[in-house]
Amino acid sequence: MVTLKASYMVKPKKETPTGLMYLSEFDQFNTITHAPTVYFYQPSGELTLNAITHTLKDSLSKALIIFYPLVGRLQWIARGRL
């Protein structure tokens, strides 16, 4: 059983390109979903919840610099496209 303790908004650590990006034709016709997967590893030492949370947020903010298209939100545009 998993209990939600908190929810955070994580932004890229550095500036990323802005503007509209269109989905590919392939992405237009697939189901909009996400992969609700979390991987857990054995800790390498004594970790606190605050340390784990900080590490996860910091790592994600760095990854979002490279994968900046994942930062945005989907919106409907003309002719029923995303």
Short mmCIF file of the C-alpha atoms (twelve columns), coordinates in Angstrom:
data_MODEL
# 
_entry.id   MODEL 
# 
loop_
_atom_site.group_PDB 
_atom_site.id 
_atom_site.type_symbol 
_atom_site.label_atom_id 
_atom_site.label_alt_id 
_atom_site.label_comp_id 
_atom_site.label_asym_id 
_atom_site.label_seq_id 
_atom_site.Cartn_x 
_atom_site.Cartn_y 
_atom_site.Cartn_z 
_atom_site.pdbx_PDB_model_num 
ATOM 1  C CA . MET A 1  0.000  0.000  0.000   1 
ATOM 2  C CA . VAL A 2  1.267  3.470  -0.914  1 
ATOM 3  C CA . THR A 3  0.227  6.595  0.974   1 
ATOM 4  C CA . LEU A 4  0.532  10.006 -0.681  1 
ATOM 5  C CA . LYS A 5  2.422  12.279 1.708   1 
ATOM 6  C CA . ALA A 6  2.887  15.383 -0.483  1 
ATOM 7  C CA . SER A 7  2.718  16.695 -4.017  1 
ATOM 8  C CA . TYR A 8  5.318  18.992 -5.613  1 
ATOM 9  C CA . MET A 9  5.692  21.055 -8.776  1 
ATOM 10 C CA . VAL A 10 9.176  20.505 -10.196 1 
ATOM 11 C CA . LYS A 11 10.567 22.924 -12.785 1 
ATOM 12 C CA . PRO A 12 13.713 22.546 -14.914 1 
ATOM 13 C CA . LYS A 13 16.859 23.684 -13.110 1 
ATOM 14 C CA . LYS A 14 17.826 25.962 -16.057 1 
ATOM 15 C CA . GLU A 15 15.916 27.874 -18.721 1 
ATOM 16 C CA . THR A 16 14.517 25.715 -21.518 1 
ATOM 17 C CA . PRO A 17 13.087 26.604 -24.936 1 
ATOM 18 C CA . THR A 18 9.517  27.879 -24.874 1 
ATOM 19 C CA . GLY A 19 6.727  27.905 -27.416 1 
ATOM 20 C CA . LEU A 20 4.378  25.417 -28.962 1 
ATOM 21 C CA . MET A 21 5.542  21.951 -29.902 1 
ATOM 22 C CA . TYR A 22 3.226  19.710 -31.862 1 
ATOM 23 C CA . LEU A 23 2.835  16.004 -31.276 1 
ATOM 24 C CA . SER A 24 3.882  13.617 -34.008 1 
ATOM 25 C CA . GLU A 25 1.242  11.900 -36.146 1 
ATOM 26 C CA . PHE A 26 1.850  8.705  -34.183 1 
ATOM 27 C CA . ASP A 27 1.221  10.464 -30.871 1 
ATOM 28 C CA . GLN A 28 -2.012 12.032 -32.146 1 
ATOM 29 C CA . PHE A 29 -3.785 8.680  -32.362 1 
ATOM 30 C CA . ASN A 30 -2.599 6.821  -29.272 1 
ATOM 31 C CA . THR A 31 -4.235 6.817  -25.887 1 
ATOM 32 C CA . ILE A 32 -3.192 9.724  -23.667 1 
ATOM 33 C CA . THR A 33 -1.814 8.130  -20.539 1 
ATOM 34 C CA . HIS A 34 1.204  7.953  -18.297 1 
ATOM 35 C CA . ALA A 35 3.228  5.141  -16.784 1 
ATOM 36 C CA . PRO A 36 2.520  5.129  -13.052 1 
ATOM 37 C CA . THR A 37 5.798  3.431  -12.197 1 
ATOM 38 C CA . VAL A 38 8.138  4.161  -9.322  1 
ATOM 39 C CA . TYR A 39 11.363 2.240  -8.799  1 
ATOM 40 C CA . PHE A 40 12.704 1.641  -5.302  1 
ATOM 41 C CA . TYR A 41 16.303 0.806  -4.482  1 
ATOM 42 C CA . GLN A 42 18.068 -0.177 -1.305  1 
ATOM 43 C CA . PRO A 43 19.479 2.944  0.386   1 
ATOM 44 C CA . SER A 44 23.257 3.243  0.536   1 
ATOM 45 C CA . GLY A 45 23.109 4.696  4.033   1 
ATOM 46 C CA . GLU A 46 20.855 6.399  6.548   1 
ATOM 47 C CA . LEU A 47 18.338 8.494  4.604   1 
ATOM 48 C CA . THR A 48 15.579 10.733 5.851   1 
ATOM 49 C CA . LEU A 49 12.340 11.499 4.048   1 
ATOM 50 C CA . ASN A 50 13.568 15.077 3.486   1 
ATOM 51 C CA . ALA A 51 16.824 13.846 1.938   1 
ATOM 52 C CA . ILE A 52 14.971 11.461 -0.374  1 
ATOM 53 C CA . THR A 53 12.485 14.148 -1.413  1 
ATOM 54 C CA . HIS A 54 15.269 16.643 -2.103  1 
ATOM 55 C CA . THR A 55 17.214 14.098 -4.181  1 
ATOM 56 C CA . LEU A 56 14.152 13.175 -6.260  1 
ATOM 57 C CA . LYS A 57 13.181 16.809 -6.917  1 
ATOM 58 C CA . ASP A 58 16.769 17.816 -7.748  1 
ATOM 59 C CA . SER A 59 17.276 14.860 -10.097 1 
ATOM 60 C CA . LEU A 60 14.006 15.487 -11.909 1 
ATOM 61 C CA . SER A 61 14.740 19.209 -12.286 1 
ATOM 62 C CA . LYS A 62 18.061 18.313 -13.953 1 
ATOM 63 C CA . ALA A 63 16.460 15.682 -16.219 1 
ATOM 64 C CA . LEU A 64 13.824 18.184 -17.361 1 
ATOM 65 C CA . ILE A 65 16.554 20.380 -18.845 1 
ATOM 66 C CA . ILE A 66 17.373 17.653 -21.355 1 
ATOM 67 C CA . PHE A 67 13.830 16.375 -21.791 1 
ATOM 68 C CA . TYR A 68 12.216 19.825 -21.849 1 
ATOM 69 C CA . PRO A 69 9.272  18.805 -24.077 1 
ATOM 70 C CA . LEU A 70 8.004  16.806 -21.080 1 
ATOM 71 C CA . VAL A 71 7.761  20.031 -19.063 1 
ATOM 72 C CA . GLY A 72 4.736  21.357 -20.936 1 
ATOM 73 C CA . ARG A 73 1.072  20.595 -20.857 1 
ATOM 74 C CA . LEU A 74 -1.103 19.174 -23.591 1 
ATOM 75 C CA . GLN A 75 -3.784 21.354 -25.098 1 
ATOM 76 C CA . TRP A 76 -6.261 20.898 -27.921 1 
ATOM 77 C CA . ILE A 77 -5.660 22.921 -31.082 1 
ATOM 78 C CA . ALA A 78 -7.472 23.196 -34.425 1 
ATOM 79 C CA . ARG A 79 -9.113 20.136 -35.992 1 
ATOM 80 C CA . GLY A 80 -9.096 18.147 -32.751 1 
ATOM 81 C CA . ARG A 81 -5.331 17.826 -32.563 1 
ATOM 82 C CA . LEU A 82 -3.055 18.062 -29.546 1 
# 
